Amino acid sequence: MQDPLREIFDLVYEARAPGHPMTAEESAVWDTVQTALGSEMIDKLVYSQSRSLAEEQYDCFRAGFRLGVRLILDAR
């Protein structure tokens, strides 16, 4: 186990719903963008954005976890 907190986060993160359904307006924009940029570029864009978001969420998860541990230890 290299990073137990990362492993916990990954289990929680992967268990979440994959996302929200697109509105008709969002879908129309994505269709236009996909036509202009191509499927491969869209896949790269979505992947990079999701990785960035996951790292940001991990940072928040880690800060919250550490705060929770401090509060528990202070309550003793």
N, C-alpha and C positions, 0 to 999 in steps of 0.2 A: 504494500500500500504506500505509494509515493506521497500523495496528497489526499488525506481522508476527507477534507472539506470539499475538495474538487469532486471527489467520487460521490459524495452525498448530493452535491448540487447537480451533477450530471444525471443521477437517478431521478431527482425531482424534475429537472428540466425536460428530460426525455419523456416523462410520464404525462406532461401537459398536453393539452389539445394542440394540434398542429397549427392552429391559427383561426382567423375568422373568415367567413365567406365574403367574397368581394361584392360590393354593390354593383349595380348595372353601370354606373358612371365609372367606377374604378376598372371594371372589366373592359369597357370601351377604351380607356386610356391604355391599359396593358396591351390590348390588341394592336393599337396604333404603334406603341413603342416596340412591340415584338416584330411588327412588319418592318419598321425602320432599322432596328438594330440586329434582328435575328435571334433565334432561340438560344444559341450558345452564349451570346453576350448577356441575355436576360438571365440565364442560369447562373453565370458568373456574378452578376450584380446581386441577385437574390441570395446566393451563397455568402458573398462577402458581407452583405448587410446583416444577414442572420447571425454570422459569426461575431460581428461587431456588437450586435445587440446582446448576444449570449454572454460575451465578455463583460459588458456593462452590467448585465443582470447578475453575473457572478460576483462582481465587485460589490454590488449592493447586498447580495446574499451573505458574502463574507463579512461585511461590516455589521450587518444585522445579527449574524451568528455570534460574532465577537462581543457585541453589545449585550446580547442575551446572556452569554456566559459571564460577563462582568457583573450584570445585575444579579444573577443567581449567586455568584460568589460573594458579592457585597451584602446580600440578604442573610448570609449565614451568620 
